[in-house]
Amino acid sequence: MKFAIIKERKNPPDRRVVFSPEKLAEARVQFPQAEFVVESSDIRVFSDDAYRSQGFEVTNDVSNCDVMIGVKEVPLEHLIPNKKYFFFSHTIKKQPYNRKLLVDILNKNIEMYDHETIVKQNSARLIGFGRYAGLVGAYNGFRALGLRDGLFNLPKVEILADLDAVKAELDKITLPNIKIVLSGTGKVALGAKEILDHLKIKEVSDASYLTSQFTEPVYCMIDVMEYNKRIDGKAGDKYEFYKNPSGYESNFMTYAKETDFFIAGHFYGDGAPFIFTRDDAKHSDFRINLVADVSCDIDGPVASTIRPSTIADPFYGYDAQTESEVAFNAKNAITMMAVDNLPCELPKDASEGFGEMFLEHVIPAFFNNDEQGVLKRAKISENRKLTERFAYLQDYVDGKE
């Protein structure tokens, strides 16, 4: 079987890749029956020569390969019929802007495997860039704090070589006495926590966080049962909430009254209560003045996230009283960091981490008869049709949604 590491063609350019040269060399050793080819790219974080030095063929034509492995959506004109493709298609939530992509995938008899659909039996994600989104998102939040309040001037992540360089910059700053709340317990939240712990910010329990003031910066990490509660006042259950959140309401205002900086690293499920609403943000007790929304759901659970920001221009302000955008350092504004492609700022580390997961969970499935069912669960399309698991997308494909 012949695998191609394809060139990223989406704009703005993405320098990430699924396999670094070193990790691809590991894959070749582990699976000598596989052949790996690299499509030439002038934007990839690893040069063509870096792959050649590992003995890989680098070419402009990968049409003789069986499996195409990329990161972002492939432009329609570059989709090769009758192939297997891996990339983030951004179609499984019926995103309107990518309907034509899924239609074209079906018309071209492509077997589509979305990185988001590579999951365990319990639907937990096996691979992703979540850790790096959390790392960069938390760093960017502190960068916004420093710029807004004239405390320090952290450089942009995109000009730094790697994660070690990011952490070295953090070693140079001194934080004010602030209280930080971090939502979530998954890869994104743990990435953000890595930054907080590197800064040696003290982690405290939610009980202590809500009832005490401190003489040093502190943070509290909260899960869904901390920032949601049952409407009927009974004890909540996380798994019940995941199945049906309709009997719950947000409990986040108890934290918003005690928080200066909110890092949103949670996963937001359909039908779940908003974490805080626009009315909540207007309340005189609402203390949060800085949000790093790593999850970045627009007009969703974090009311102040009214648009995504960009790597080039990562910050904006939200005026709660007028519900409108203002300058990121405007008086009484909530300073927002809502970049929706954060791992792109750390392409080397993100690519290395992603390749490690892809080699562990995906490549073996091609050679062990998919004994864990990874490929079967992940496959969106086959023989010009949606697979049973993704049949719910048919109305979307037909243009009825």
C-alpha positions, 0 to 999 in steps of 0.5 A: 500500500502506498501512502502520500503525505500531501501538500496543504493548499488551503488559504491561509497557508497551514505549515503543519503536516501529519508526519515529520520526517523522523516520524515518517521514518519510524513508520517505514521501519514499523511497516516495511510493507508500506511505501511512503511518498511526500508531495513537494511543498514550499510552505511545510514546516519541514523542508523537502530536503528534510524528507529526502535526507531520510530517504523518501521520494519527494515528488509533484505527482502523487496520483499513483498513491492509494492513501492521501494524508493531509491536515486541512480541506483539499480544494475540489480541483485537487481531489483525485478520484478513487483514493482514500483521503485523511484530512479535517473535512469540517463537514460532520457538523453540516458546516454549510461552507463545505457541503460542496466538498462532501458532494465532490468526495462522493461524486469522485468515489473517494473513501473519506476519513476525517481526523475528527472521526478517528475515535475509540468505541466510546467515541473519544477522539484518538488523535488531534491538535488539542494539546497545542491549541490549549498551549498556544491559547493560554500563552496568547491570553497572557500575551493579551494581558501584558499588552493591554495592561502594559505589564510585559510584551510577549512575542507572537508564538508564530515567530518562535521556534518551538514549544521550548522557546515559548516556555522560555519567553514565559520565564521572563514575565511576572504576573499580577495577582489574578484569579484564573478559571480554566474550563474542561478536562480534555486535551485542550484544557490540559494543554492550557494547564501545562502553561499555567503550571509552567508559570508556577501559578498555584492551582486551588480547589473550586471551594477555596477559589470561590471563597478566598482571596489570594496574595498570588496568582491562582487558577482553578480547573472546572469540569462540566458538573462545576459550571452546570447544575440541575434545574431541579436542585438535585445532584448532577451526573456528568454522564446523564448531562452528556446524554441529555443536558436539557435538565441543566442550567449554567452555574458559571456565574458563581465563578465569573464573580471571582474570576479575572481571566477565563480560559475556555478549554471545554467541549461544548455539546449540542443542547448544553446550556450556554456557559455565560450569556450576554445578560450575564456579562452585563451583570455588575458582579461579572468580574471577567475582563479577559477571555482566551476562548480556545474552544471558539464557538461563535455566538455560542456558550461564551457570549463574548465570542462574537467572531473568530480572531486571526493569528495576524490580529488575535485580540478584540474587545467585547463591550457587554453593555452594547453587545458590540466589538470594541478595541481590545484595550477599551475601558470596561471591555472584555478582552477576547482571544478567539483564534480558531486555528491556534495549532498553526502557530506552533507547526513543528511541535504540533506536527510531531505530536500529531504524527505520533498519534497517527502512527500509533492508532491509524497506520497499524489498522491498515495492516492488522485487518483493522482489528480495533475498528478504527478505520470502520468507525472513521470512514465517512464515505464509500462507493459514492455513498455515505456510510451507515454511521454518517447517513445523518449527513444525507440531507446536508449532501442533498442541500435540504439543510 
